[in-house]
Every structure is written in C-alpha cells, then in structure tokens.
Amino acid sequence: MTRRIFAFALLLSVFWLRLGGGVAIGFQDQSEPRSATAALSHLQATQLSGVDVFVPQGELDSLIRAGGGGACASAAGIDIAQTLRVMSGASPIENPHKHALEAFSQQEELLNGRVTNEQFVDLLMFYQQYLNRKLRVEVTSAPASPYNAGGNIWDLENGPEIELGEDELTILSFTVCDDDGALIGRHFVLLKDRSDSIIHVVDPSRPTKDFSYSLRLRPGSLGLGQHVFLDQPPGAPARSRTFELNTIFTVTSEPTASISLKQITNAIDQTAEELKQTEHYLSPVEWRQRTAHAGLPGLDLPASVGGSDWPAEQMIEVFRHAGRKNLNFRDIVGGAHSRPLLQSSHPEVLNIVRQVAAGEGYIAIAITEPTAGSDVPAIQSRCHQVDGGYLLNGAKRFNARLDQASHVIIFTQSATGDKGKLSAFVVPIDAPGLTIERFDAHGLEGNSYGGLTFENLFVPEQYRIGQDGEGLKIFFKHFLYWRLMQTAAAIGTGEQALVQMAERIRKREAFGGPIGRFTHLQQEIGQHTIELRMAHTLAIEAARRLDNDDYGDETRGIICGLKAEGVEIALNASDAAMRAFGGEGYSGRVDLGDRVRDLMGLRIADGTTDVMRMEVVRQLYGEEFWEMAIEQE
C-alpha cells in the first residue's frame, strides 16, 4: 500500500509540474481529417516540440500492482484516443496524463496489468466520451491465443490481414517470450505504415520513435498462417526475445448521431477543472475554442451549419448544468446570439454561424441605447440605404461581449422610417466606423461591458438579417429562446448555492452543535429548493412550446414570467446561502458572493424583472393593461 501511495503521489506531482501547475495548453482544431499515418506523425512531432500529447508507458508503470507487468495497454489506450481525435480532424486531448489516471479510476482492473482483450476494448470505449464519435472495435485473434474468448480468428492458411484501411486505426498486440520460451508479457503497438512484409509502428514505451518489424509466418498444426512473428527487419541487430502476434484490434470511429447529455456535462466539468486556476476560467472565447470538438458551441444550431440540432427542451438541461458551475457559463454553450443570423439565407452570413459552431466565432448583440432600453422600438439608431448596402449611424450602451466578439448584431430603425419597424445587421467587430466604449460592471465578468458608436458604418446588403423592417420580429423571437435559457442557467446557479448551504449547515458548529439544527436555516433550503424545481418544471413546458414552434402570446407570457421569477428565486436562494456562511460568505473563499452579484446583473440583463412581470399581464390578460401603463395624458 505504501508503495502504491508513493507512486501515485510521485506521478501526480510529476504530471502537475509538466502541465505548468495545471494550466492547459491550447490547441487549434484542424479543418480536415487525417490518415492514421499522418495523425501519428503529427502527434509525434507535437510531443517532440515539448507539448504532451502522448503518455509514455514508463510514466504509468509504477502504478501497476506487483506481478502485473507494465502499463503498456493503458498507455496505448490514451495514445489511441489521441490518434483517433486527430484522424477525425479534432485537436488532441489536453492533459492526457489526467485522462489516463481517470481511466484507472474508472477501470481499476487495469491496475492489475495482464489486460485481456475484453478489458482493452472496454478501455477504448472509456475514451469514446472524449471523441464525440462512436467507436467500433473489431477484434481478430490468433487461432490458439489465450486472450481470445471465442471471438474472431484470422485465416489459418494465409494469416491475418494487417492493413492501413481508410479511416481505420490498427493496433497490434503480441506476446514477448525470453530465449527459453518463457512468457514475459504482452505488448501493444499502433500500426503507422506498412511496406510489403515490413510494418512500422508507434510503441507506447517510446512513442516519438518509429519501430519497424518484419512479419514472418510459421506453419502450425492448424494451418500455414497459424503463427505470425514480428522479427527484426533486415540489417537490424538480432535480439534474443521472441515477439509473436496474438491479436489485431481494428478501430473505426463515426460521427455520433446524437451527443448525449452526459457527454456534454462531462465536457463542461472537464473544461472547468482544466481552466479553474487560470485567467481563462470565465472566458467564453477560450471555452468555445476548447469545447468545439465536443460540439458545445453548436449544440442548438442546425446540422446544416455544423450544429447538433438539439431542441430547446434538451438545452434547458445544458444551461442548467452550466449555471451550476458559474452563471458566466451561460455564454459557453450553444449558438447564443448567432441564432438570429439563421433568418438569413445568404452564404456569407451563414458562414458566420458555421464559425460559431466551430468555436471560431462569437457574436455580441447591441440593442440598448443611451435613451432606449426596455422600450426597444424607441431606439434612435438609423440606417440609410445606399448603393450596395446601408450606412448606419447611432450609439449603443450597456452591451456585453463587445471585446470578445468577432461580430456584432446592430438594431436600427428601418430604412423606410416606418413607426415601430426596426432592421438588424451583422458586422465584423473591427469594421471601419465602429468604436467600442468600455464600462466597469459589478458582476458577470466573463464578458466585457460597454457600448459602441457607429458613424457612416457601411454594411453590405447581404449582411442585413431578414427584410428591412423585420428587426423587431427577429428580436422578440430570439429573445424568447434566449431568456428561457438564461433562466435555466440561473436555476442551476441557485441550485448549486443551496447544495453549498446544506453542506455548510451540516458541518458548521455554533453554540454547542451544528447550525443545521436551527430550523429557520432548513426552512430556507426547503422553500428555495421547491421554488427552483417549480421554475424548472415550467421552463420545460416553455421549451416544449418553442420546440413546437409556438411563439404565441401565452408562450411569451410564460417565458417573460420565468425570466422574472426564475432569476429572483435563484437570487434569493444564493443570498440565503451566502448569509448561512456568515463572514466567509462575503469573502472570496467561496463563490456565493459572485453568484449573488451575477444574478443581480441578470435580473437587469435581457429584460428587467419589472418589465418582464408587466409582459406577463400584457400577454396573458390583454394589451389594454400595457396601454394603461404607457398612456400619456
């Protein structure tokens, strides 16, 4: 036991130092898939450059229990996952050592060494969650292999087919015997290339070096191709040990027809852990780049632009989980403010949405102005139609995301000047004529806060979203969905605050016992828990309405009410949790103060609580109530 604890501690300390104290190294996703040969070469070059993408076997061997041999299978597992990712066009998994250790924790039998075929396939399936793809593993064994449990055996006369198939990765397993024929162990290698009878492989023990073997068939009692040996290639020094092939694993991966919620929440949890101690923890741009391989930025976008077509009902759970971590994470999943661009059919505009789905784009939206906030039709910004497009003039205030965005959607009065008619345009954030202004904010610090001015900003006609005058319709449809998802994130924020509160009152002692014995604290948890559950239930109903393309008055009233009450309920829950922590709750030692400040920001952003409550009455009881409120004598 002491040896094992020491080995784990040593290994973890080495990994921590190698990873720069846990700071993840960024990778850029590729645009095109690669062959197994090209993928392995790319990974080898990356490893040689000083960036860890492989986990050499020697760094895991000390974890294997006495008598279990080495950790070749486990090292091969993470190397295979990396290769499959690069083959599919994704970037390598960051912090591969961490994921190798996770495999041990999930499949403790790996620590015994002497891995069976079934255990090795299970290991590959463990890594499937990091591939966003479905794996298929075909296993072919030697006729008399002790590792074969009634599976496929290779051709007895001609021996096995060892090929580099398109979109396939081949792993070879061979037994190692000493010069007396005694079994030493079993080894796994990744097939990189083949030329006639010579194969070139990547060995987990030294993954940056290519190893070559000459294939030799030896007849047995069952046929001419029963035994296959991996000899030294011509001209290489002889060796005393014998390598005999026993199993071939052929792995193919296919795009997952539907990503599971578990995969998405795992990706959120994993990325949060990787970024937690870095300056990028709240950065939506960093998050979107890192999680593009898992499909997070495009979850609720159509497949035609690289998305996954998730319905609103499923997205509720994604935003809720993101909010449990941090309310700023409301911006890390889904197409967010790129969704209005789907109202355009122009290829250049849809290409912006594709960039968002790929984690390469991020959209800000500018509606609020110095003299117009909740009264959206009263905005003063203007557009004037000119040859080939429009000139935009105006100013926006209290807009988020401008420093992070690649593009911004700007709403103006329509070119015709018709009362109550708006138009919407998407422009690059660095467009000539656009100037960003910056303000400080009290919360939601993952995004910038500020405004922008634009003077004679030229926008080509194809970058208008929808028709001239359709801006208000585009605004309301988008913000029904967006407000619902913000509410789901707020619900998650409040729920996690109550989890912390329950743990606090269970353990914190005062006046001779745990403070949980004071029932007024239990009352707060009980009340807010049920309120949040009720809000969640209503959010699911609202999401189903949107999925059925119901954007009518009742749906609008429900969602506006949810935005108001859901955020207020979450704020009350977080405030109660912060108070239960006393002075510590007001400190940076816990995140409850951040939760309160962020929720206070969200009660204003995307529709203030007071205006949302008025919208409930307007939509569910009649327009005359709204007219009463805004009527001027």
C-alpha positions in Angstrom: 0.0 0.0 0.0 2.8 2.4 0.9 4.5 1.7 -2.5 1.2 2.5 -4.3 0.5 5.7 -2.4 4.1 6.9 -3.0 3.8 6.0 -6.7 0.6 7.9 -7.1 1.9 11.0 -5.3 5.1 11.0 -7.3 3.3 10.5 -10.6 0.8 13.3 -9.8 3.5 15.7 -8.8 5.4 15.0 -12.0 2.3 15.5 -14.1 1.5 18.7 -12.3 4.9 20.2 -12.9 4.9 19.0 -16.6 1.5 20.7 -17.1 2.6 24.0 -15.7 0.7 23.7 -12.5 -2.4 22.5 -14.3 -2.5 25.2 -16.9 -3.8 23.6 -20.1 -2.0 24.2 -23.4 -4.2 25.4 -26.2 -4.6 23.5 -29.5 -6.3 24.6 -32.6 -8.7 22.3 -34.2 -7.9 21.1 -37.7 -10.2 21.6 -40.6 -9.6 18.3 -42.3 -9.4 14.7 -41.1 -6.1 12.8 -41.4 -5.0 9.3 -42.1 -3.6 7.2 -39.3 -0.1 7.6 -40.7 -0.4 11.4 -40.8 -2.1 11.6 -37.4 0.6 9.6 -35.7 3.3 11.7 -37.4 1.6 14.9 -36.3 1.3 13.7 -32.7 5.0 12.6 -32.6 6.1 16.0 -33.9 3.9 17.7 -31.3 5.4 15.6 -28.5 8.9 16.3 -29.7 8.1 20.0 -29.6 7.6 19.8 -25.9 3.8 19.6 -25.7 2.5 16.4 -24.0 0.0 14.5 -26.3 1.3 11.0 -25.5 1.7 9.3 -22.1 4.9 7.2 -22.3 4.4 3.8 -20.7 7.2 4.4 -18.2 5.2 7.1 -16.6 2.4 4.7 -15.7 4.4 1.5 -15.0 4.8 2.3 -11.3 1.0 2.2 -10.8 0.7 -1.4 -11.8 0.4 -3.8 -9.0 3.2 -6.2 -8.2 3.3 -9.1 -10.7 1.2 -7.3 -13.2 3.9 -6.4 -15.6 3.8 -2.9 -17.2 1.2 -0.4 -18.2 1.5 -0.8 -21.9 -2.2 -1.3 -22.5 -3.1 1.8 -20.5 -0.5 3.9 -22.3 -1.7 2.6 -25.6 -5.3 3.5 -24.7 -4.7 7.2 -24.4 -2.4 7.2 -27.4 -5.1 5.6 -29.4 -7.6 8.2 -28.3 -5.3 11.0 -29.3 -4.8 9.4 -32.7 -8.5 8.9 -33.3 -9.1 12.5 -32.4 -6.5 13.9 -34.8 -7.7 11.5 -37.5 -11.3 12.9 -37.2 -10.0 16.5 -37.5 -10.1 17.4 -33.9 -7.3 18.6 -31.7 -5.6 16.3 -29.2 -7.0 15.9 -25.7 -5.3 18.3 -23.3 -3.7 17.0 -20.1 -3.5 13.4 -21.4 -1.9 12.2 -18.1 -5.0 13.3 -16.2 -7.3 11.2 -18.5 -5.0 8.2 -18.2 -5.4 8.4 -14.5 -9.2 8.8 -14.9 -9.2 5.5 -16.9 -7.5 3.8 -13.9 -10.1 5.2 -11.5 -13.0 4.0 -13.8 -11.5 0.6 -14.6 -9.5 -0.4 -11.5 -8.7 -3.8 -13.0 -6.2 -2.1 -15.3 -4.0 -1.7 -12.3 -3.6 -5.5 -12.2 -1.8 -5.4 -15.6 -2.1 -8.5 -17.9 -5.0 -6.9 -19.7 -7.5 -9.2 -21.6 -8.9 -8.4 -25.0 -12.3 -7.5 -23.3 -10.6 -5.2 -20.9 -8.7 -3.5 -23.6 -11.9 -2.9 -25.7 -13.5 -1.5 -22.5 -10.6 0.9 -22.1 -11.1 2.1 -25.7 -14.8 2.6 -25.0 -13.9 4.7 -21.9 -12.2 7.2 -24.2 -15.2 7.3 -26.5 -16.7 10.1 -24.4 -13.7 12.3 -25.3 -14.1 11.7 -29.0 -17.6 12.9 -29.7 -17.7 9.9 -32.0 -19.0 6.4 -31.9 -16.3 3.7 -31.8 -16.4 0.3 -33.4 -13.7 -2.2 -32.5 -13.2 -5.4 -34.4 -11.0 -8.0 -32.7 -9.2 -10.8 -34.6 -7.0 -13.2 -32.7 -4.5 -16.0 -33.4 -6.2 -19.4 -33.5 -4.7 -20.6 -30.3 -4.4 -17.2 -28.5 -5.1 -17.5 -24.8 -6.5 -13.9 -25.0 -9.3 -14.9 -27.4 -12.6 -15.5 -25.7 -14.5 -17.2 -28.5 -14.1 -14.2 -30.9 -12.9 -14.0 -34.5 -9.7 -15.8 -35.5 -7.6 -15.0 -38.5 -7.3 -17.0 -41.7 -5.5 -20.3 -40.8 -3.9 -20.6 -44.3 -3.0 -17.1 -45.2 -2.5 -15.5 -41.8 -4.1 -12.2 -40.7 -4.8 -9.1 -42.8 -2.7 -6.3 -41.4 -3.7 -3.2 -43.5 -3.9 0.5 -43.2 -7.6 0.9 -44.0 -9.1 4.2 -44.8 -10.5 5.9 -41.6 -9.2 2.9 -39.6 -6.6 2.6 -36.8 -5.0 -0.8 -36.3 -3.5 -1.9 -33.0 -1.3 -5.0 -32.8 -0.8 -7.0 -29.6 2.0 -9.5 -29.4 3.4 -11.7 -26.7 7.0 -11.4 -25.6 9.0 -14.5 -24.6 12.6 -14.8 -23.5 15.2 -17.0 -25.3 13.9 -20.0 -23.2 10.4 -19.5 -24.5 9.1 -18.3 -21.1 6.3 -15.7 -21.4 7.4 -12.3 -20.2 4.3 -10.3 -21.1 2.1 -8.8 -23.7 2.7 -5.6 -25.7 0.5 -3.2 -27.7 1.7 -1.0 -30.6 -0.1 1.3 -33.1 0.3 0.5 -36.8 1.7 3.5 -38.6 2.6 2.2 -42.0 3.3 -1.0 -44.0 5.6 -1.8 -46.9 5.3 -5.4 -48.1 6.3 -7.5 -45.1 7.7 -4.6 -43.1 5.5 -2.8 -40.7 6.2 0.5 -38.9 4.6 1.1 -35.6 4.4 3.6 -32.7 5.3 1.9 -29.4 3.7 3.4 -26.2 7.1 2.8 -24.4 8.8 5.3 -26.7 6.0 7.0 -28.7 8.1 9.6 -30.5 10.3 6.9 -32.2 9.2 4.7 -35.1 9.8 0.9 -34.7 9.9 -1.5 -37.6 9.3 -5.2 -37.8 9.4 -7.9 -40.4 6.4 -10.1 -40.5 7.1 -13.9 -40.7 4.5 -16.6 -40.9 5.2 -20.0 -39.4 3.0 -23.0 -40.0 1.3 -24.8 -37.1 -0.8 -27.8 -36.6 -3.9 -25.8 -37.6 -2.5 -24.2 -40.8 0.2 -22.4 -42.6 -0.8 -19.0 -41.2 -1.3 -20.0 -37.6 1.8 -18.2 -36.1 2.9 -14.7 -37.0 6.2 -13.3 -35.7 7.5 -9.8 -35.5 11.2 -10.2 -36.3 13.9 -7.6 -36.6 13.9 -6.0 -40.1 16.8 -6.8 -42.5 20.1 -5.3 -41.3 18.9 -4.7 -37.7 20.8 -6.3 -34.8 19.4 -9.7 -33.7 17.5 -9.9 -30.4 17.0 -12.8 -28.0 13.4 -12.2 -27.3 10.5 -13.6 -29.5 7.6 -11.4 -30.4 4.5 -13.4 -31.6 1.4 -11.6 -32.8 -1.8 -12.7 -30.9 -4.5 -10.0 -31.5 -5.4 -7.3 -34.0 -7.7 -4.5 -33.0 -9.2 -2.5 -35.8 -10.8 0.7 -34.6 -13.1 2.9 -36.6 -15.0 6.0 -35.5 -18.1 7.6 -36.8 -19.7 10.9 -36.0 -22.2 10.4 -33.2 -25.7 10.6 -34.4 -26.7 12.4 -31.2 -24.4 13.6 -28.5 -25.6 12.5 -25.1 -26.3 15.0 -22.3 -23.8 13.1 -20.2 -21.1 13.7 -22.7 -21.9 17.4 -22.7 -21.9 17.8 -18.9 -18.7 15.8 -18.7 -17.1 18.2 -21.2 -18.3 21.2 -19.1 -17.0 19.6 -15.9 -13.7 18.6 -17.5 -13.0 22.0 -19.1 -14.0 23.8 -15.9 -11.4 21.7 -14.0 -8.7 22.4 -16.5 -9.3 26.2 -16.5 -10.2 26.7 -12.9 -6.8 28.1 -11.8 -6.2 30.1 -15.0 -7.1 33.6 -16.2 -9.3 32.0 -18.9 -11.8 30.4 -16.5 -14.6 32.8 -17.3 -13.6 33.5 -20.9 -16.4 32.4 -23.3 -14.0 32.5 -26.3 -11.5 30.2 -24.6 -14.3 27.8 -23.6 -15.8 27.7 -27.1 -12.4 27.0 -28.7 -11.6 24.3 -26.3 -15.0 22.6 -26.4 -15.7 22.8 -30.1 -14.5 19.2 -30.5 -17.3 18.1 -28.1 -19.9 20.1 -30.0 -20.8 22.6 -27.3 -20.8 25.8 -29.4 -23.1 24.3 -32.0 -25.5 22.3 -29.8 -28.6 24.2 -30.7 -27.7 25.2 -34.2 -28.8 23.3 -37.3 -26.8 20.4 -38.7 -26.5 22.4 -42.0 -24.2 24.9 -40.3 -22.2 22.3 -38.3 -24.6 22.1 -35.3 -26.3 19.3 -33.5 -29.9 20.4 -33.8 -30.6 20.0 -30.1 -34.2 21.0 -29.2 -34.9 23.6 -26.5 -36.0 21.0 -24.0 -32.6 19.4 -24.1 -30.8 22.7 -24.0 -32.6 23.6 -20.7 -30.6 20.9 -19.0 -27.3 22.0 -20.6 -27.8 25.7 -19.5 -28.9 24.5 -16.1 -25.7 22.4 -15.6 -23.5 25.3 -16.9 -25.2 27.6 -14.4 -24.4 25.3 -11.6 -20.7 25.8 -12.3 -20.9 29.6 -12.8 -23.6 31.9 -14.3 -21.0 33.3 -16.7 -21.1 29.9 -18.4 -24.5 30.9 -19.8 -22.3 32.0 -22.8 -20.2 28.9 -23.3 -22.9 26.6 -24.8 -25.0 26.8 -27.9 -25.1 29.3 -30.7 -26.1 32.1 -28.4 -26.6 35.4 -30.3 -25.6 33.8 -33.6 -29.1 32.3 -33.8 -30.8 35.4 -35.3 -28.4 35.0 -38.3 -30.3 31.9 -39.3 -33.0 34.3 -40.5 -30.7 35.0 -43.4 -30.2 32.7 -46.4 -27.0 34.4 -47.6 -23.9 32.1 -47.6 -21.7 34.8 -46.1 -24.0 35.2 -43.1 -24.5 31.5 -42.6 -20.7 31.1 -42.7 -20.5 33.3 -39.6 -22.8 30.8 -37.9 -20.6 28.0 -39.0 -17.7 29.8 -37.4 -19.6 30.0 -34.2 -20.4 26.3 -34.3 -16.7 25.5 -34.8 -15.7 27.6 -31.8 -14.1 30.2 -34.0 -16.8 33.0 -33.8 -18.6 34.7 -31.0 -21.5 37.2 -31.5 -22.4 40.3 -29.5 -25.8 41.9 -29.8 -26.4 45.7 -29.5 -29.9 46.9 -28.8 -29.9 49.1 -25.7 -29.1 52.8 -26.3 -28.5 55.8 -24.0 -32.2 56.8 -24.2 -33.8 53.4 -25.0 -33.7 50.2 -23.1 -36.8 48.1 -22.4 -38.6 50.3 -24.9 -37.0 48.7 -27.9 -39.0 50.4 -30.6 -37.8 53.8 -29.3 -34.2 53.2 -30.3 -32.6 56.2 -32.2 -30.0 54.5 -34.4 -30.7 54.9 -38.1 -29.9 53.1 -41.3 -29.9 54.7 -44.7 -29.9 52.7 -47.9 -27.1 53.4 -50.3 -25.7 51.7 -53.4 -24.8 48.1 -52.4 -25.9 48.3 -48.8 -26.6 50.6 -45.9 -25.0 53.4 -43.8 -25.6 53.0 -40.1 -25.4 55.8 -37.6 -26.0 55.8 -33.9 -24.8 54.7 -30.4 -25.4 51.7 -28.1 -24.9 51.5 -24.4 -24.7 48.8 -21.7 -23.9 46.0 -24.2 -21.9 42.8 -23.2 -19.4 40.8 -25.2 -18.0 43.5 -27.4 -14.4 42.9 -26.5 -14.7 39.2 -27.0 -16.9 39.1 -30.1 -15.9 38.5 -33.7 -19.2 40.1 -34.9 -22.0 42.2 -33.5 -25.6 42.4 -34.4 -26.9 46.0 -34.5 -30.5 47.0 -34.4 -31.6 50.3 -36.0 -34.8 52.0 -37.2 -35.8 50.6 -40.6 -34.6 52.4 -43.7 -38.2 53.3 -44.6 -38.6 55.1 -41.2 -42.0 53.4 -40.6 -43.0 53.7 -37.0 -42.3 50.5 -35.0 -40.2 49.0 -37.7 -36.6 48.0 -37.0 -33.9 46.4 -39.1 -31.0 44.2 -38.0 -27.5 43.9 -39.4 -24.4 41.8 -38.6 -21.0 43.4 -38.9 -17.4 42.4 -38.0 -16.5 43.9 -34.6 -13.5 45.6 -36.2 -15.4 47.2 -39.1 -14.3 50.7 -40.0 -16.6 53.3 -38.4 -17.3 51.2 -35.3 -15.9 52.4 -32.0 -16.1 50.4 -28.7 -16.6 52.1 -25.4 -15.9 50.3 -22.1 -17.5 50.4 -18.7 -16.9 48.6 -15.4 -19.5 46.1 -14.2 -20.3 44.6 -10.8 -20.7 41.0 -12.0 -20.9 38.7 -15.0 -17.2 39.4 -15.6 -16.6 36.7 -18.2 -17.7 39.2 -20.8 -16.8 42.9 -21.3 -19.4 45.6 -20.7 -19.7 48.8 -22.6 -21.2 50.4 -25.7 -20.4 51.3 -29.2 -20.8 54.2 -31.6 -21.0 54.0 -35.3 -20.8 56.8 -37.8 -21.4 56.2 -41.5 -20.8 52.5 -40.9 -21.2 50.8 -44.3 -22.8 47.4 -44.2 -23.2 45.4 -47.5 -26.8 44.5 -48.2 -26.2 40.8 -47.7 -25.4 41.4 -44.1 -28.9 42.6 -43.3 -30.7 40.0 -41.3 -34.2 39.3 -42.7 -36.0 42.0 -44.6 -35.9 45.7 -43.9 -38.4 46.4 -41.1 -38.4 42.8 -39.7 -35.9 43.6 -36.9 -38.5 43.7 -34.1 -39.9 40.3 -35.1 -36.4 38.8 -35.2 -35.6 40.4 -31.8 -38.6 39.0 -30.0 -38.3 35.5 -31.4 -34.7 35.3 -30.5 -35.1 36.7 -27.0 -37.9 34.3 -26.1 -35.4 31.5 -26.6 -32.5 33.4 -25.0 -34.4 34.5 -21.9 -35.6 30.9 -21.3 -32.0 29.6 -21.5 -30.8 32.4 -19.2 -33.4 31.4 -16.7 -32.3 27.8 -16.9 -28.7 28.9 -16.2 -29.9 31.0 -13.2 -31.9 28.0 -11.8 -28.6 26.0 -11.9 -26.8 28.8 -10.2 -29.3 28.9 -7.3 -29.5 25.1 -7.0 -25.7 24.8 -6.5 -25.8 27.6 -3.9 -28.3 25.5 -1.9 -26.0 22.5 -2.2 -23.2 24.5 -0.6 -25.6 25.9 2.0 -26.8 22.4 3.0 -23.2 21.2 3.4 -22.4 24.3 5.5 -25.2 23.9 8.0 -24.5 20.2 8.3 -20.9 20.8 9.3 -20.6 24.3 10.8 -20.9 24.3 14.6 -22.0 27.2 16.8 -23.5 27.4 20.3 -22.6 23.7 21.0 -23.7 22.0 17.8 -24.2 22.1 14.1 -26.1 25.1 12.9 -28.3 22.9 10.8 -30.4 22.3 14.0 -31.7 25.8 13.6 -34.9 25.1 11.6 -35.1 28.6 10.1 -32.0 27.6 8.0 -33.6 24.4 7.0 -36.8 26.3 6.1 -34.8 28.5 3.6 -33.3 25.4 1.9 -36.7 23.7 1.7 -38.5 26.8 0.3 -36.0 27.7 -2.3 -35.4 24.1 -3.4 -39.1 23.7 -4.3 -39.3 27.1 -5.9 -36.4 26.3 -8.1 -37.9 22.9 -9.0 -41.2 24.6 -9.9 -39.4 27.1 -12.1 -37.5 24.2 -13.8 -40.8 22.4 -14.5 -42.3 25.5 -16.1 -39.1 26.0 -18.1 -39.5 22.5 -19.6 -43.1 23.3 -20.5 -42.0 26.5 -22.2 -39.2 24.8 -24.0 -41.6 22.2 -25.4 -43.7 25.1 -26.7 -40.8 26.5 -28.6 -39.9 23.1 -29.9 -43.4 23.0 -31.3 -42.8 26.4 -32.9 -45.3 28.1 -30.6 -44.1 31.7 -30.1 -47.6 33.0 -29.3 -48.9 35.3 -26.6 -49.2 32.6 -23.9 -45.7 31.3 -24.5 -44.3 34.8 -24.5 -46.1 35.5 -21.2 -44.8 32.3 -19.6 -41.2 32.9 -20.7 -41.2 36.5 -19.6 -42.6 35.5 -16.2 -40.0 32.8 -15.9 -37.2 35.3 -16.7 -38.5 37.5 -13.9 -39.4 34.9 -11.2 -36.7 32.3 -12.0 -33.9 34.8 -11.6 -35.4 36.3 -8.4 -35.9 32.8 -6.9 -32.3 31.9 -7.8 -31.1 35.2 -6.3 -33.0 34.6 -3.1 -31.5 31.1 -2.8 -28.0 32.3 -3.4 -28.4 35.2 -0.9 -29.7 32.7 1.7 -26.6 30.5 1.1 -24.3 33.4 1.4 -25.8 34.5 4.7 -25.5 31.0 6.0 -21.7 31.2 5.5 -21.6 34.4 7.6 -18.4 36.4 7.1 -16.9 33.7 4.9 -19.9 34.0 2.5 -18.9 37.6 1.9 -15.3 36.6 1.2 -13.6 35.3 -1.8 -13.1 31.9 -0.1 -16.4 30.8 -1.5 -18.2 31.8 -4.8 -21.5 32.7 -3.2 -20.9 36.4 -3.4 -20.1 36.0 -7.1 -23.4 34.1 -7.6 -25.3 36.9 -6.0 -23.7 39.7 -8.0 -24.1 37.8 -11.2 -27.7 37.1 -10.6 -28.3 40.8 -9.8 -26.8 41.5 -13.2 -29.1 39.0 -14.9 -32.2 40.5 -13.2 -31.5 43.6 -15.4 -29.9 42.0 -18.5 -32.1 40.5 -21.2 -35.3 42.0 -19.8 -35.6 43.5 -16.3 -37.7 41.8 -13.7 -40.3 44.6 -13.5 -40.8 44.8 -17.3 -41.0 41.1 -17.6 -43.8 41.0 -15.0 -45.7 43.6 -17.0 -45.2 41.5 -20.1 -46.9 38.6 -18.3 -50.0 40.7 -17.7 -49.9 42.2 -21.2 -49.6 38.8 -22.9 -52.0 36.8 -20.7 -54.6 39.3 -19.7 -54.7 41.8 -22.6 -52.9 44.6 -24.4 -55.1 47.2 -22.7 -53.2 46.8 -19.4 -49.9 47.6 -21.3 -51.6 50.6 -22.9 -52.8 51.8 -19.5 -49.2 51.7 -18.2 -47.7 53.7 -21.1 -50.5 56.0 -22.0 -49.6 59.7 -21.8 -52.1 62.3 -20.8 
